[in-house]
């Protein structure tokens, strides 16, 4: 079996899904359904293809809002100025 990252595996599954037998489709469906039916479903993926679940997503938003309220952020103008020194 070839080593693949998560995105390559997803593409591979999509490409060959129509060719596998009914038992395999049923097994895949049951597995995906059991994962998605949990109370903390995957709601997205990070730039590396790793899943982000709902709880983590909400926690990240709450933390970002707190940082904004506390003034812990950088403006676009300041970022542009600082990036010129890179």
Secondary structure as UniProt FT lines:
FT   HELIX           6..16
FT   HELIX           17..19
FT   HELIX           22..36
FT   STRAND          42..45
FT   TURN            47..48
FT   STRAND          51..53
FT   HELIX           54..69
FT   TURN            70..71
FT   HELIX           76..83
FT   TURN            84..85
//
